[in-house]
């Protein structure tokens, strides 16, 4: 009888226990929502910022040539995100066909290119500039690409390969530092003085080769020289043997939207600039494009 009474007492207590558990879960969710709100406030993005969406994009961005396939733990380390968040992001990407898994590691699928194609299809710049890159590559017998400024990087939006694609490889979507590339300096040279100073203040330059300019005063002097002469030349600042020449790419109204660049690979890395001879061709092509870029 006492046993039955005890079991009955536990049954009568179950609703109360569940109520306390629900209250505990609600309190936990409230704390998590408050933490999310605090993170959004600290980030400066405001209350409408979608943290889950941003995390998903970070997961996509973690994959590259060196990390084409990763386990969940490796993605979590690469993004510095909690494993549960990464798991949900990878599960969603897999359901949408943007990623695939063999049960252990994950890879992006070709469908991910649809995200880039939306930009390329709606962006007049890349559509118009692609044929120009192909003409320049044929004329100079070198690789040519067009890039835009994105923060402290340049991003390739059109390209035509020639010569050594394994070294130059200016594929669409490729990012490189702006401070030590000819294309980056060509764009930076067109910024107003205040905007250039603010950009340099936030810059943390790192030496990549012995030729990389990392002193900010020297770097600003280089950029101002580009502004004066109308073109940028770099020699082995991004990689030994890699030379480049670039000119600003302007719209019909004179506003700068990017840069047009020819890249040259020189086996003898002791040689000076090997790309300057292509400046006239770059300048002529940029002028021809100007009326077409709205």
Residue pairs with C-beta under 8 A, 6 or more apart in sequence:
36 51
37 47
39 51
40 46
40 47
40 49
40 51
43 49
52 85
52 88
52 89
55 79
55 81
55 85
55 86
55 89
56 89
56 92
56 93
58 79
58 81
59 75
59 79
59 81
59 86
59 89
59 90
59 93
60 93
60 98
60 108
60 112
61 79
62 70
62 75
62 78
62 79
63 70
63 107
63 108
67 74
67 78
68 107
68 108
69 105
69 106
69 107
70 78
70 105
70 106
71 104
71 105
71 106
72 83
72 86
72 87
72 90
72 106
73 83
75 81
75 86
75 90
75 106
76 82
76 83
76 86
79 86
81 89
90 99
90 101
90 106
93 99
93 106
93 108
94 100
94 101
94 106
96 111
97 109
97 111
98 108
98 109
98 111
98 112
99 106
99 107
99 108
99 109
99 112
100 106
100 107
100 109
101 107
116 172
116 173
119 126
120 126
120 127
120 157
120 172
121 127
123 157
124 293
124 294
125 146
125 148
125 157
125 158
125 249
125 257
125 258
125 293
126 146
126 157
126 158
126 172
128 289
128 292
128 293
129 146
129 157
129 158
129 249
129 258
129 260
129 289
130 146
130 158
130 160
132 146
132 158
132 260
132 285
132 288
132 289
133 144
133 145
133 146
133 158
133 159
133 160
133 260
134 144
134 160
135 285
136 144
136 160
136 260
136 262
136 278
136 281
136 282
136 285
137 143
137 144
137 160
137 161
137 162
138 160
138 162
139 281
140 162
140 262
140 278
140 281
141 162
141 163
142 162
142 163
142 262
142 263
142 264
142 275
142 278
143 159
143 160
143 161
143 162
143 163
143 164
143 165
143 168
143 170
143 262
143 263
144 159
144 160
144 162
144 170
144 260
144 261
144 262
144 263
145 156
145 158
145 159
145 160
145 170
145 183
145 261
145 263
146 156
146 157
146 158
146 159
146 249
146 258
146 259
146 260
146 261
147 154
147 155
147 156
147 157
147 170
147 183
147 184
147 187
147 258
147 259
147 261
148 154
148 155
148 157
148 187
148 257
148 258
148 259
149 178
149 184
149 187
149 188
149 258
150 175
152 177
152 178
152 179
152 199
152 202
152 203
153 175
153 176
153 177
153 178
153 184
154 175
154 176
154 177
154 178
154 181
154 183
154 184
154 187
154 259
155 173
155 174
155 175
156 170
156 171
156 172
156 173
156 174
156 175
157 172
157 258
158 172
159 170
159 171
159 172
161 168
161 169
161 170
163 264
163 265
164 265
167 239
167 241
167 242
167 265
168 242
168 263
168 265
170 261
170 263
176 184
176 238
177 184
177 205
177 208
177 238
178 184
178 185
178 187
178 188
179 185
179 188
179 203
179 205
179 213
179 219
180 205
180 208
180 212
180 213
180 234
180 237
180 238
181 234
181 237
181 238
181 244
181 246
181 261
182 232
182 233
182 234
182 244
182 245
182 246
182 259
182 261
182 275
183 232
183 244
183 246
183 258
183 259
183 260
183 261
184 259
185 222
185 223
185 226
185 232
185 234
185 246
186 226
186 231
186 232
186 246
186 247
186 248
186 259
186 261
187 248
187 256
187 258
187 259
188 196
188 199
188 223
188 226
189 223
189 224
189 226
189 227
189 232
189 248
190 227
190 248
190 256
191 199
196 220
196 223
200 216
200 219
200 220
203 216
203 219
205 212
205 213
205 214
205 216
205 219
206 212
206 214
207 214
208 237
208 238
208 239
209 236
209 237
209 238
209 239
209 240
210 236
211 235
211 236
211 237
211 240
212 237
212 238
213 219
213 222
213 237
226 232
230 247
230 248
230 283
231 245
231 246
231 247
231 279
231 282
231 283
232 244
232 245
232 246
232 247
232 259
233 243
233 244
233 245
233 273
233 275
233 276
233 279
234 243
234 244
234 273
234 275
235 243
235 272
235 273
235 274
235 275
236 242
236 243
236 269
238 244
240 269
241 265
241 266
241 267
241 269
242 263
242 264
242 265
243 263
243 264
243 265
243 266
243 273
243 274
243 275
244 261
244 262
244 263
244 264
244 275
245 261
245 262
245 264
245 273
245 275
245 276
245 278
245 279
245 282
246 259
246 260
246 261
246 262
246 282
247 259
247 260
247 279
247 282
247 283
247 286
248 256
248 258
248 259
248 286
249 256
249 257
249 258
249 259
249 260
249 286
249 289
249 293
250 256
250 257
250 286
250 290
250 293
251 257
251 290
251 293
251 294
252 290
252 291
252 292
252 293
252 294
257 293
260 282
260 285
260 286
260 289
261 282
262 275
262 278
262 281
262 282
263 275
264 274
264 275
264 278
266 274
